[in-house]
Each structure stands twice: as C-alpha cells, then as structure tokens.
Amino acid sequence: MNRTVMIVDDSLFIRKILRGILVENGYIVAAEAGSGIEAMRNLHSNHPDVILLDIILPDSNGLDLLESIISACPNSKVVVCSSIGQPLVIRKTLDLGAKAFIQKPFTPEKVAEVLKSLED
C-alpha cells in the first residue's frame, strides 16, 4: 500500500527535493504547503499518513502547528524536518508528538530511513 505524505515547508526548493525523494521511494505526495494556514487547509482535505513539517514558517511557529496537526489528525505521523537541530528543540518536537526529527541539510538516504521506520 502506498502511503500518502504532505510536505509543509516554506521553501519551494526543499519541497521539490523532498517530493523527488518521496516519489522515488514509492510514496504519494498528497499535498504541499508553504505556510501553516495552507497546511491546515490541506490537512482537512487530504488526511495524509505522514506529514513532513518545517519549524520555521512565514505565518506560524512549527511547534504550535505540530500540536494543532496532531490534535486535528491524530492518525497522521508527523516528522519534523528543520535546520534548527539543537537538542532541546529536537526533544520538544518529540515530546509534542512528532515521531521523528530530520536535520537539514538531509540526505535522501536519511529521509528514506526515517520514513521506513514509521511503517507499521
């Protein structure tokens, strides 16, 4: 079964790179969002299995958005993908319910490894 993914990142470049990695690994990119508002709108219409979420977004704090996403769509697995990789930030994302953290810059292998670890 192909799993669906939503990419939430304000960088179109990063979204394109992630889309390529996901498609190459058999995932379906159900939606992309460049902002928190767009992410929540897409979340309600797509219900993705996995959400790749950046912390820095133009209209919201990714940590607050993480809580909103988990509350709205508890069956989706959220993976935070950010350049803010201090241990306290990583711990906070996991404490808030993220299933994993991918540090930017990332490799295609790291993204595939994390996604594989989320499969049931």
N, C-alpha and C positions, 0 to 999 in steps of 0.2 A: 504494500500500500504506500503510495506516495504521500509524504507529509507536506502540509502547507506551511509557509513561512511568511511573516510580514517583517519588512525591514523598516526600521524607524531611525533615520539619520538625516541631519540637515545637509550633508554633503552628497550631491548627486554622484560625484566620483566614487565615493565609498559605497553608495547604493548599487552602482553599476558593477563594482568589483565583487561585492557580496552576492549580487544576483548571478553573476557568472559562476562563482564557486558553488552556490546552491544548486543551480540547474545542472552543473557538471556532476554533482553528487546525487542527482535524482529527486531533488526537492522541487516543489511547485511554489513559485513566488506568488502568493495570493494578493499581496498589496505592498505598496511602498508609501512611506510618509516622510515628509521633510519637517514636520512640526508635531507638537503634542496634540493640537486640535485635529489635525489630519489623521493622526494615529488613532485617536478615539473614535473618529467617524468611521475609519476603515475597520476598526476592531469590531464594531457592532454589525457591520455588514459582511464580514468575512470569517470571523471566528477561527483564526489560524491556529495550527497545532503549536507552532513555535514563533516567538517574537524576538527579533534581534533589536535591542534598544540602546541607543546612544544616551549619554547622560546630559550632554550639552546640546540643548535645542533652543531655537530662537524665541519660543513663546512659553517654554515651561522647563522646569527642573526635571531631569530624567528620573531622579529618585522619587519625586512626588508622582510622576507619571507611572512609575513602576507600581506604586501602591494602587493607583486608580485602575491600571490594567488588570492586576491580579484580582481586585475586587469585582470588576466588570466581567472578567473572563477567566475564572479560576482554573479552567481546564487547559489553558494555554501555558506553555512553558516559556518563561522569559529568560533570555540570555543577554546580559548587559555587555555591550561592545563599546569600549571607550578608551581614550588615551589617558584618562585620569585613573591611574593604576596604583595609587597609594594604598597600602594595606588596610587602613581604616575605611576607605571608600569601598574597596572590594568587600570587606566584612559587612559593611552596612547594606550593600546590594543583596548579599546572600541572606542577611538577617531579615530583609524586607520581603524575601520570597523569590529572588532570582535563582535559577537553577545552576547558573554558571556565569563566569566573567571571562571575556576575551579582551586581552590588552591590545590596543592599537599601538604601533602597526602590527598587523597579524599576518600569518602565512595561510595560504589555502589549506594546508595540512592541519593547522591548528583549528580552523573553523570546522572542517570536516570531522576532526576528532571529537570536538565538543558536541556537535550535532549527533554524532553516532552514540555518544554516551547518554543522550537523552532518550534514545529509542527504547521502547518498552521491552 
